[in-house]
Amino acid sequence: MNYPMSKKAVILLSGGLDSATVLALAKKEGYDCYALSFAYGQRHHHELEAAKRVAQSMGVEQHKIAHIDLRLFGGSALTDIIDVPKASCVEDIGSEIPITYVPARNTIFLSFALAWAEVLRAYDIFIGVNILDYSGYPDCRPNFIAAYETMANYATAYGVEAQQRIRIRTPLIDKTKAEIIRLGRSLGVDYDMTLSCYDPLPNGTPCGVCHACLLRAKGFSEA
């Protein structure tokens, strides 16, 4: 089959700071952006409202929300009846993999993104994973991304038959939160639209003391 060269990209858009920055960066690089978010059984949907705001503000070609239910497996404070860890400062955050890690979440999300990319004839999938300022989530590491990209090119008709490799793009993977914020500001990202909190109040106000809130605040302070 003959596949035309594409300047389309699928962007995994959570509604948080990192994914909004990645979307802005993809737009700057000239991609037609197709945003993909997930209602995956997380304990709140305020992040999806943030994703909708970001997608609309940045003028994506399409924004889809995939509905899956990872509560079926649990095992995370984001999908199970487990308290979200809180701390008084960033220094209190441990180095072990936290209970907010959702088992295989990025593997699952990238699979959906890969399926949509194949339908769109898009070679690029952007994801805002980051190995700094986090507690070492296993599905945010460069070796995971590299392995997934290899698999994607073996696992799809598009990857096998097309003339250009499918790429998993991770432009933020080695940046600090402050560096990400400075980059986003240079791209005109309105971070007031985003939400990073793991455990917001019922009205969507960030809790201010979960690990995500503390790391976000640290990033803005340093930026």
N, C-alpha and C positions, 0 to 999 in steps of 0.2 A: 504493500500500500504506500502511496505517496502522502506524506504528512507535510503541510506547509510550515515554514518557520513561524514561531509564535512569540509574541511579546506579552503573553498572558501569564499571570502568576496567581496561585492560590495562597492566601495569607491566613494562617491560623490566628484568629482574633478573639482573645479572651475578654477584652474590655479593660485589661490592665495596662500599666505604664509601658512595659516592654513590647507588647504586641502592637500597641498604638504607634510606637516609634518605628517598629519594623514595617508597618503599613505605610507610614510616611516615607520611609527610605525607599521602599519598592516603588511608590508613586514617583519619587524624584528620579529613579532610574528609568522611568518611562514605561513601566509595566501597566497593563490593564489589570486591575486588581479585583479578585474575587475572594471575598472574605468568608471564612467558615468558623462558626462558633458552635458550642456544644451545651445542650441541656443534658448533663450526664448523671443527674441525680445528686448534684451538689446541694448543700444545705440551704443555699439562698440563690436567688436569681438576679440580684442587683448587678452582678457582673455582666449578665446578659443585656440588661438595660444599658449599661455603660458601653458594651460592644455595639449595640444599635446606634447609640449617639455618635460613637467614633466613626462607624461605617458611613453613616449619613453625612457627617461633617466632612469626611474626606472624599466623598463622591466615588465609592467603589462601584464596579459594574453590577455586581450582585452581592447580597449578603444572605447566606443560608445558615439556619440553625438546625443542626442535627440532633435528634432526640434519641438518646440511649440511656441506659440505667445501670450505672456501675454500683448502685446500692445493692444490687444482686450479690455482689462479692464482698462489699464493705472493705474493712481493713485500713481505713483512712479516716482521719478526723473530718475530712471534707465530705465523706459519703456514708459515715456510720455514726452510731451514737457514742462518740468519743470526744472528750473535751478538746477544743482547739488550744494548743499551747500558747501561753501568754508570758511576757517578760517585762521587766522594768527598763531594760536597755539592751542594745545590740550585743554587748559583751556577754550577756547572760544566755545567748543563743548557743546551744551546743554544736559540736562538729559532726555528730552522728546523723544518719538519715532520719528526718523528723517524721512524726506520725501524720503530718499533712501531705506526705507523699502518697499519691494515689497509684496503686499498683498498675503498671503498664500503661498509664494514661497517655503518654506521648506516643507510644507505639500504636495505640488504638486511634488516636486523633490523626496521626500521620497516615494511617491506612485509609481513613475517610478522605483526607486531603488528596492522597494519591489517586483514589478512584475518581474524584471530581476532576483532578488535573488531566487524567487520561481522557475523560469525556470532553473536556474543554480543549484538548490538544495543547496543554500548557506544560512547559518543561521545568518550571521553577515553582517550588513550594517554600514559602518563608515561614519560619517559626522563631519565636523570641526566646529560645533557651539561653541559659547563662550559667557559667560554672563559677562565677565570682559572686560574692554577697549572698550565697545560698549555702545550704548544708549538704551539698553533694548529692542532689537527686541523681540517681543512676541514669535516667533517661534524658539528662541534660548534657551528657558528656560528649566530647568530640568523637570518641571511638564508637559510641552508639549511633551518632548521626552518620558517620562514614559507613558503618555496617548497614544502616537502613537504606542509604542511598544506593549501595551496591545491590541490595535485595530488590529495591524498586525497579532497577533497570533489568533485572532478571525476571521479575514477577508480572510484568505488564506487557501486553502486545505492543503498546506504544513504545516502551523502552527497548524492546527487542527489535522492532521494525523501523523505528525512526532513526534519523541520522545524527541526532544530538542527544546527549545524556540528560536524563532527568536529574535535577539537582535539588538537594535539600539545603536551602540557604539559611545560615545562622549568623547574621551580621553582628549580633550582640554577644556572642558566646564568650568572648574574653574581655568584655568591658565591665568596668565597675558601674554601680548604679548611678553615680555622679556623672560618669562619662556618657551613659545612655541618656540621661536627662539633658545634658548639654547638647548632645547630638539632636535630640528631639526638639529642643528649643530652636536650634538653628534651622530646623525643617518646619517650624511653625506649629508644632503639636500643642494643642490646648490640653494640658494634663488635668485640668479641672473636670474634664469629661470622663476621666478614667477612674477605675476603682481597683485597688490592689488587696483590700482587706479580706482575710479568711473568715471573719466572724462579725460582719457589720450589724449595727442595730436594725430593728425592724423597718425603720425609715430609710435605710441605706447609708446612714452615717458610719464612717469607719470606726472601728473600736479603738484604734490608736495604740494597742498593746500586743497585738499578735505579731508574729515574726515578720509577716509581709508589711505590716504598717510600720514597724520599727526600721526595717531596711529601706523602705521608701522615704521615711523621714530623714534618715541618715544620708541618703543620696541627695535629697534636696538641700540639706544643710551643707554638704560638701560641694555641691554644684553652685 
